[in-house]
Amino acid sequence: MAKKKDYRELLKTPFDTGIRNFAEVAKYFLYYTPSIDSAHSSGPIPDNRATELLAEMLDSTGLAGNTRFLKRILQASWKNSELDEYVIDFEKSRMLCDMYNNENELHALLRHIRNSLAHGYVYVWKKKKGNFIMLVDYDAGKHKPTAKILITSTILEQWKAILENEIV
C-alpha cells in the first residue's frame, strides 16, 4: 500500500476531516491551549516547565528524534527533514518549525499548530494504519512555509491530553 502522497490533494478544513473527535481537538488547539494568543487560552507556561512538557509530549509519541526547531529554515533544512517535496511519506511522523527569538520550542509548536488550523492548512490522509495529518504554517508575506508538522490524529489527541493536565 502506498506510503507517499501529494499532500496538496488532501486539503480539509479542521471540521471536515472525517476523523472522530477532530473538531474538539482542533477547538482546543485553536482557543484553549496554554501559551497561545487567544482570549480563552489557559495562560503562559514558564520556560523551564515548557521544556519539560515538550520533552514529555515528544517522548510519549516517539517524535523526540524527528523534531527540529530552527531560528531560520533553509531549503536544505526541509530536505534534511524529508519535507521539501509535495509528495511525502505520510507514515513517518516528523516536524520542522521555525521559532522566534523570544519564544521557547513548545510555544513555537503550539503557535504553528494553532495557525495551521486557523488558516486551514490541514491535510488528511485516512488509511488503515491510522489518520495521518499534515499541518502547514506559512509566512503570508513571504509565501513560504514556516512549519510542517506531520503526525497522526492519535498524537494530536495525546498532546491535547498532556496539555490539559498542565495547571497554568
C-alpha positions in Angstrom: 0.0 0.0 0.0 1.3 3.5 -0.8 3.0 5.4 1.9 3.7 8.5 -0.3 1.1 11.0 -1.5 1.0 14.6 -2.7 -0.4 16.3 0.3 -1.9 19.2 -1.7 -4.6 16.7 -2.8 -5.7 16.1 0.8 -6.7 19.6 1.9 -9.5 19.7 4.5 -10.9 22.2 7.0 -10.4 21.2 10.6 -14.1 20.5 10.9 -14.4 18.3 7.8 -11.7 15.8 8.3 -14.0 12.8 9.0 -11.8 11.9 12.0 -13.7 11.1 15.2 -13.3 13.9 17.8 -11.1 16.0 15.5 -13.3 19.1 15.7 -13.0 19.0 19.5 -9.2 18.6 19.3 -9.0 21.4 16.8 -11.1 23.7 19.0 -8.7 23.0 21.9 -5.6 23.9 19.9 -7.3 27.0 18.3 -8.6 28.5 21.6 -7.7 26.8 24.9 -4.1 25.7 24.6 -1.7 27.3 27.0 0.7 29.9 25.6 -1.2 30.9 22.5 -2.7 34.2 21.6 -6.3 33.6 22.4 -8.7 35.2 25.0 -9.6 31.6 26.0 -6.0 30.3 26.5 -5.2 29.0 29.9 -2.2 31.2 30.2 1.6 31.1 29.6 3.8 28.1 30.7 7.1 29.2 32.3 10.1 28.4 30.1 11.6 25.7 32.4 8.3 23.9 32.6 7.7 24.3 28.8 11.0 22.5 28.1 9.9 19.5 30.4 6.4 19.5 28.9 7.7 19.4 25.3 10.1 16.6 26.1 7.1 14.7 27.6 5.0 15.3 24.6 7.7 14.2 22.1 8.9 11.2 24.1 5.4 9.9 24.7 4.7 9.9 21.0 8.1 8.8 19.7 8.8 12.1 18.0 11.9 13.1 20.1 14.3 12.3 17.3 12.2 13.6 14.4 11.6 17.1 15.5 13.6 20.2 14.7 13.2 23.9 15.7 15.3 26.4 13.9 15.6 30.2 14.0 15.9 30.2 10.2 14.7 27.5 7.9 16.7 27.0 4.7 15.7 24.8 1.8 18.3 22.2 2.9 16.5 22.0 6.3 13.3 21.0 4.6 15.2 18.4 2.6 17.0 17.0 5.7 13.6 16.5 7.3 12.2 14.9 4.2 9.6 17.7 4.0 10.9 19.6 0.9 8.6 18.0 -1.7 4.8 17.9 -2.0 4.9 14.1 -2.4 5.9 12.8 1.0 5.9 9.7 3.2 2.9 10.1 5.4 3.7 7.1 7.7 6.8 8.7 9.2 5.8 11.4 11.7 8.2 14.3 11.8 8.2 18.1 12.0 10.3 21.2 11.3 9.3 24.5 12.8 10.8 27.9 12.9 10.8 29.8 16.1 11.0 33.5 17.1 13.9 34.7 19.2 11.6 35.4 22.2 9.9 32.1 22.3 10.6 28.6 23.5 10.2 25.4 21.4 6.8 24.5 23.0 5.4 27.9 22.3 6.6 27.7 18.7 5.0 24.3 18.2 1.7 25.4 19.7 1.7 28.6 17.7 2.3 26.7 14.4 -0.5 24.1 15.2 -2.9 26.9 16.0 -2.0 28.9 12.9 -2.3 25.8 10.6 -5.8 25.1 12.0 -6.9 28.7 11.9 -5.7 29.3 8.3 -7.0 26.0 7.1 -3.7 24.3 6.1 -4.8 20.9 7.2 -4.1 17.9 5.0 -5.6 14.5 6.0 -4.9 11.0 4.6 -7.1 8.4 6.2 -5.5 4.9 6.0 -6.0 1.6 7.7 -2.8 2.3 9.7 -4.3 5.5 11.0 -5.3 9.0 10.2 -2.2 11.0 9.1 -2.3 14.8 9.3 0.0 17.4 7.8 -0.3 20.8 9.4 1.5 23.6 7.5 2.0 27.2 8.7 3.0 30.0 6.3 4.6 33.4 6.4 2.0 35.0 4.2 4.2 38.0 3.3 7.0 35.8 2.0 4.8 33.0 0.7 7.0 30.4 2.4 6.2 27.7 4.9 7.4 28.3 8.5 6.4 24.9 9.8 5.4 21.5 8.5 4.1 19.1 11.1 3.3 15.5 10.0 1.7 13.5 12.8 -1.2 11.1 13.4 -4.6 12.2 14.9 -3.7 10.0 17.8 -0.5 12.0 18.5 -2.5 15.3 18.4 -5.0 13.8 20.9 -2.2 12.7 23.2 -0.7 16.1 23.1 -4.1 17.6 24.0 -4.4 15.3 27.0 -0.9 16.2 28.3 -1.5 19.9 27.9 -5.0 19.7 29.5 -3.4 18.1 32.6 -1.0 21.0 32.9 -2.1 23.5 35.5 -1.2 27.0 34.5 
